[in-house]
Amino acid sequence: MGKSMDFWMWAFVGFAVLERWVLLVKGFSLANVSHISYLESYDVIDNPQALMVPLTLIDGADSKGAVCLDGTLPGYHLHHGSGSGANSWLIELEGGGWCNNVRTCVYRKTTRRGSSKYMERQIAFTGLLSNKPEENPDFFNWNRIKIRYCDGASFAGEGQDEANKLYFRGQRIWLAAMEELMAKGMRNADQALLAGCSAGGLASVLHCDEFRDLFPDSTKVKCLSDAGLFLDAMDVSGGHTLRNFYHGVVTYLGVAKNLPSYCTDHMDPTSCFFPQNLINNIKTPLFILNAAYDVWQVQSSLAPSTADPRHLWGQCKMNHARCSAEQIQFLQGKSFTLIIDQTQMLNAVKVFSRSPQIGLFINSCFAHCQSERQDTWFADDSPVVQNKVHKCLIFFAFYSCKYNYITKFIYVV
């Protein structure tokens, strides 16, 4: 009983239609590079009033082999904290899909996802990174950093393809960025949060305990994975599109050697790239924020064009209002293993609940990456359950709000 209560003190799992609130994802698309490219283009909604933060390249990173796919220097955007947030640090790992073979990686190195030559010189800080207290009341004055993603393997690759001049150095980029930020004051942090969206959300899971190990025990350290719970699920044709793709990422980009041994000792490396097989062993407090109907997973993992040659899912996956009853049933049963039905959902959550350090908020929005966008992070119509979603996350992250234990799950079609 005590262990169960400890879990619920950290976890708030909400399954609700949220008054049928639906996010129409602006700027979300897939590049037509191969049968499935996973080079997503997911940008924040234009906000002319947003803080623009310049790009900083990590000087000397190349001497440590920490380079982007094309060999250029990795980079990040830093906005210094102030006042009560001067000694608090928030690290956001950028997302942006993966590459899994020569063709997709060669293409990727000609984009901002594989080369700092093509990265924006400055980017908008919105959502979790906003500097406005009315938009981001709990983190607005922290030191906020966005580390750019240019390795193609969720900051986890190691190796190179000399013939095609490709460098798989995600793990080294991670280490070089952490070394640089520690030298810039992060070593003195009172509290630190490692966050990430999409492929960056997967990276925050992979590196969560490594991040904890950078700091003394006196520093409060936690992690947030937003839209990073990619599932090893069957697609509409009965195949495993994402698993097949991940196999290429893990083998071609040398990810296997950087995956945790507690997983690879009893599972194949591809399985150990799926967060569902890692989360239960993470020691650092981790909060999972995900949409049950994650737009990216629906469009690219569950119903990609290769699994739907007759285009029966073409309209449904772009607009759930156009889904048939059978398609809705499939999404409820397949798209997110946590919501197959109440019994199976509870059993799935119990896997994570073995650790009192894991918290979750799973909503029913058609969305992808909710912490980076102002409209889903903190706005008048942001996803809420009894007005506790945002505060629940903050409670888990660093504060000590009080709320009733949630012991009943509700999912409404």
C-alpha positions in Angstrom: 0.0 0.0 0.0 2.8 2.4 1.0 4.7 1.9 -2.3 1.5 2.4 -4.3 0.7 5.6 -2.5 4.3 6.8 -3.1 3.8 6.3 -6.8 0.5 8.2 -6.8 2.1 11.0 -4.9 4.4 11.5 -7.9 2.1 10.4 -10.7 -1.0 12.0 -12.1 -2.3 10.1 -15.1 -5.2 11.8 -16.9 -7.1 10.1 -19.7 -9.9 12.4 -20.8 -11.1 14.0 -24.0 -10.6 17.3 -22.2 -13.9 18.6 -23.6 -12.9 17.3 -27.0 -10.1 19.8 -27.2 -8.1 19.1 -30.4 -4.7 20.4 -31.4 -4.3 21.0 -35.1 -0.6 20.7 -35.5 0.8 23.6 -37.5 4.0 23.1 -39.3 4.0 19.3 -38.8 5.1 17.3 -41.8 7.5 14.5 -42.9 10.1 15.0 -45.6 9.7 12.6 -48.5 13.2 11.3 -48.4 12.6 7.5 -48.3 9.7 5.3 -47.6 9.7 6.7 -44.1 12.2 9.4 -43.3 11.5 10.4 -39.7 12.9 13.8 -40.5 10.1 15.7 -38.9 9.5 19.4 -39.3 7.8 20.5 -36.1 8.0 24.1 -35.3 6.5 26.4 -32.7 3.7 28.6 -33.8 4.9 32.0 -35.0 5.1 34.4 -32.1 6.5 37.8 -33.0 6.7 38.7 -29.3 8.8 35.6 -28.4 12.3 36.0 -27.0 14.9 35.3 -29.7 18.0 33.6 -28.5 21.2 33.3 -30.5 23.0 30.2 -31.4 26.3 29.4 -29.7 28.7 26.8 -31.3 30.7 24.6 -28.9 34.3 25.7 -29.7 36.8 22.8 -29.6 34.1 20.1 -29.7 35.6 18.8 -32.9 38.8 18.0 -31.1 36.8 15.6 -29.0 35.1 14.1 -32.0 31.8 15.8 -30.9 30.5 16.9 -34.3 27.2 16.9 -36.3 26.6 14.4 -39.1 28.5 16.5 -41.6 31.4 17.2 -39.2 30.4 20.7 -38.2 30.4 22.0 -34.6 27.3 21.3 -32.5 25.5 24.2 -30.8 23.0 25.4 -28.3 20.9 28.5 -27.3 21.3 29.9 -23.8 19.3 32.5 -22.0 20.7 33.3 -18.5 18.5 33.1 -15.5 18.0 35.9 -13.0 16.7 36.6 -9.5 15.3 33.5 -7.8 16.1 31.4 -10.9 19.8 32.4 -11.1 20.9 29.0 -9.8 18.3 26.9 -11.6 19.0 25.2 -14.9 16.6 23.8 -17.5 18.1 21.9 -20.4 15.9 21.2 -23.4 17.2 18.5 -25.9 15.8 19.3 -29.4 13.9 16.7 -31.3 13.6 16.1 -35.0 13.3 12.4 -35.9 16.2 10.1 -36.9 18.1 8.7 -39.9 18.7 5.0 -40.3 20.8 4.4 -43.4 23.1 6.0 -45.9 20.4 7.7 -47.9 18.5 9.2 -45.0 21.6 10.3 -43.2 23.3 11.8 -46.3 20.1 13.8 -46.8 19.9 14.8 -43.2 23.3 16.3 -43.1 22.1 18.9 -45.7 19.6 20.1 -43.1 19.6 21.8 -39.7 19.0 18.3 -38.2 22.5 17.2 -39.4 24.6 20.3 -39.8 25.1 23.6 -37.8 25.7 25.3 -41.2 21.9 25.2 -41.7 20.8 25.9 -38.2 18.9 29.2 -37.5 21.2 31.8 -36.0 18.5 32.5 -33.5 15.3 30.8 -32.4 12.2 31.7 -30.4 12.0 30.6 -26.8 8.3 29.7 -26.1 6.4 27.3 -23.8 8.7 25.8 -21.3 11.5 28.1 -22.5 9.6 31.4 -22.4 11.0 34.3 -20.4 7.5 35.7 -19.7 6.0 34.9 -16.2 2.5 35.0 -17.7 3.5 32.3 -20.2 5.9 30.2 -18.1 5.3 31.1 -14.5 7.6 28.5 -12.9 10.6 28.5 -15.2 10.6 31.9 -16.8 13.7 33.2 -14.9 15.7 30.0 -14.9 18.8 29.5 -17.0 17.2 27.9 -20.0 19.1 26.1 -22.7 18.1 24.4 -25.9 20.7 22.0 -27.3 20.5 21.6 -31.0 20.0 18.1 -32.5 22.3 17.2 -35.4 23.4 13.6 -34.9 20.3 11.7 -36.1 20.2 9.2 -33.2 18.8 11.0 -30.1 22.2 12.1 -28.9 23.3 8.5 -28.6 25.2 7.4 -31.6 28.9 6.5 -31.8 30.9 5.8 -35.0 31.2 7.1 -38.6 30.8 6.2 -42.2 34.1 7.4 -43.8 33.0 6.5 -47.3 30.0 8.9 -47.1 31.6 11.4 -44.7 29.1 10.9 -42.0 29.8 11.2 -38.3 27.6 9.5 -35.7 28.7 11.3 -32.6 25.5 12.0 -30.6 26.9 10.7 -27.3 30.0 12.9 -27.7 27.8 15.9 -28.5 25.9 15.2 -25.3 29.1 15.1 -23.2 30.6 18.2 -24.9 27.5 20.2 -24.3 27.3 19.1 -20.6 31.0 20.0 -20.1 30.5 23.4 -21.6 27.4 24.2 -19.6 28.9 23.0 -16.3 31.8 25.4 -17.0 29.3 28.2 -17.6 27.8 27.8 -14.1 25.6 24.7 -14.2 27.9 23.0 -11.8 26.6 25.4 -9.1 22.9 24.6 -9.8 20.6 24.2 -6.9 18.1 22.5 -9.1 18.3 21.2 -12.7 15.7 19.8 -15.1 16.6 17.8 -18.2 13.7 18.0 -20.7 13.3 17.0 -24.4 10.6 16.8 -27.0 10.0 13.9 -29.5 13.5 12.4 -30.4 14.7 14.8 -27.7 12.2 13.3 -25.3 13.7 9.9 -26.0 17.1 11.4 -25.4 16.0 12.7 -22.0 15.1 9.2 -21.1 18.4 7.8 -22.3 20.5 10.4 -20.5 18.4 11.1 -17.4 20.6 9.2 -15.0 23.8 10.5 -16.6 22.5 14.0 -16.1 21.9 13.2 -12.4 25.4 12.0 -12.0 26.8 15.4 -13.1 25.7 17.0 -9.8 26.3 16.5 -6.1 23.5 14.9 -4.0 22.5 18.3 -2.8 21.3 19.4 -6.2 17.6 18.6 -7.0 17.7 16.9 -10.4 14.7 15.6 -12.4 13.8 14.8 -16.0 10.9 15.4 -18.4 10.2 13.4 -21.5 7.6 15.1 -23.8 6.2 13.1 -26.7 9.2 10.7 -26.3 7.3 7.6 -25.4 7.6 5.9 -28.8 5.9 2.6 -28.7 6.9 -0.8 -30.2 3.5 -1.1 -31.7 2.0 -2.9 -34.7 1.0 -0.7 -37.7 -2.2 -0.9 -39.7 -0.8 -3.6 -42.0 0.3 -5.8 -39.1 4.0 -4.9 -39.5 6.3 -3.1 -37.2 7.3 0.0 -39.1 9.0 1.9 -36.2 10.9 -1.2 -34.9 12.3 -1.9 -38.4 13.4 1.7 -38.7 14.9 1.8 -35.2 16.9 -1.3 -36.1 18.7 0.8 -38.7 19.3 3.7 -36.3 20.7 1.4 -33.6 23.0 -0.6 -35.9 24.1 1.9 -38.6 24.6 4.9 -36.2 26.3 2.8 -33.5 23.7 3.4 -30.8 23.9 -0.1 -29.3 27.2 0.5 -27.4 25.6 3.5 -25.6 22.4 1.8 -24.5 22.1 0.8 -20.8 23.4 -2.6 -19.9 20.5 -3.3 -17.6 18.4 -3.5 -20.8 20.9 -4.9 -23.3 21.9 -7.7 -20.9 18.5 -9.4 -21.5 17.0 -7.7 -24.6 18.2 -7.0 -28.1 19.6 -3.4 -28.7 16.6 -2.3 -30.9 14.2 -3.1 -28.0 16.4 -1.1 -25.7 15.9 2.0 -27.9 12.2 2.0 -27.0 11.6 4.0 -23.8 9.0 1.5 -22.5 11.9 -0.9 -21.9 14.0 1.6 -20.1 11.8 3.7 -17.9 11.3 1.3 -15.0 15.0 1.1 -14.3 15.7 4.9 -14.3 16.7 6.0 -10.8 16.3 9.8 -11.3 12.7 11.2 -11.0 11.2 11.3 -14.5 8.0 12.8 -15.7 6.3 11.5 -18.9 4.1 13.9 -20.8 2.5 12.4 -23.9 -0.6 12.4 -26.0 -2.4 9.1 -26.2 -3.2 9.9 -29.9 0.3 11.2 -30.6 0.0 12.8 -34.0 3.5 11.8 -35.1 3.1 8.2 -34.1 -0.3 7.9 -35.7 0.9 9.4 -39.0 4.3 7.8 -39.3 4.5 4.7 -37.1 0.9 3.3 -37.1 -0.3 4.4 -40.5 2.6 5.3 -42.8 2.1 5.1 -46.5 4.1 1.9 -46.8 1.6 0.2 -44.5 -1.4 1.8 -46.2 -0.9 1.4 -50.0 -4.7 1.9 -50.6 -4.6 5.2 -48.6 -7.5 4.1 -46.5 -5.9 6.0 -43.6 -5.0 9.2 -45.5 -7.8 11.4 -44.2 -8.1 9.8 -40.7 -4.4 10.3 -39.8 -4.5 13.9 -40.8 -7.8 14.7 -39.1 -9.3 12.4 -36.5 -12.8 13.8 -37.2 -12.6 11.9 -40.5 -11.8 8.5 -39.0 -14.3 5.7 -39.4 -15.7 3.9 -36.4 -13.3 1.0 -37.2 -10.3 3.3 -37.4 -11.2 4.9 -34.0 -11.4 1.5 -32.5 -8.0 0.7 -33.9 -6.5 3.8 -32.5 -8.0 3.1 -29.1 -6.7 -0.4 -29.2 -3.4 -0.1 -30.9 -2.1 3.5 -31.0 -1.1 3.6 -27.4 -0.7 0.5 -25.4 -1.7 2.3 -22.2 -5.3 2.7 -23.5 -6.2 -0.6 -25.0 -8.7 -1.0 -22.3 -8.9 -0.1 -18.6 -7.5 -3.4 -17.4 -4.5 -3.5 -19.8 -3.9 0.2 -19.3 -3.7 -0.3 -15.5 -1.3 -3.2 -16.0 0.9 -1.1 -18.3 1.0 1.8 -15.8 1.9 -0.7 -13.0 5.1 -1.5 -14.9 6.2 2.1 -14.5 4.7 2.4 -11.0 7.3 -0.1 -9.7 9.4 3.0 -9.3 8.1 5.8 -7.0 10.2 8.2 -9.1 8.0 8.0 -12.2 5.2 10.4 -12.9 2.9 10.5 -16.0 0.3 12.7 -17.6 -1.2 11.1 -20.7 -4.0 13.2 -22.3 -6.2 12.4 -25.3 -5.2 15.3 -27.5 -4.1 14.8 -31.1 -0.8 16.5 -30.5 2.9 16.1 -30.5 5.3 18.0 -28.2 3.2 20.0 -25.8 5.8 21.6 -23.6 7.5 23.6 -26.4 4.3 25.2 -27.7 2.7 28.0 -25.9 -0.8 26.9 -26.8 -0.4 23.5 -25.2 2.0 24.5 -22.4 0.3 27.4 -20.6 -2.6 29.1 -22.4 -6.3 29.7 -21.8 -7.2 26.5 -23.7 -4.3 24.3 -22.8 -5.1 20.7 -21.8 -6.3 20.5 -18.3 -7.9 18.0 -15.9 -9.6 19.8 -13.0 -7.1 22.6 -13.6 -4.2 20.5 -12.4 -2.2 19.5 -15.4 0.3 22.3 -15.4 0.6 22.4 -11.7 0.9 18.7 -11.5 3.9 18.8 -13.8 5.5 21.6 -11.7 4.7 19.7 -8.5 6.6 16.7 -9.9 9.4 18.9 -11.2 10.3 20.9 -8.2 7.5 22.1 -5.9 5.3 20.7 -3.3 1.7 21.3 -4.2 -0.9 19.1 -2.5 -3.6 17.2 -4.3 -5.7 14.1 -3.8 -4.3 10.8 -4.8 -5.7 9.7 -8.2 -6.7 6.1 -8.0 -9.3 5.9 -10.7 -8.6 6.3 -14.5 -11.2 7.7 -16.8 -11.1 7.5 -20.6 -14.0 9.0 -22.5 -14.4 8.5 -26.3 
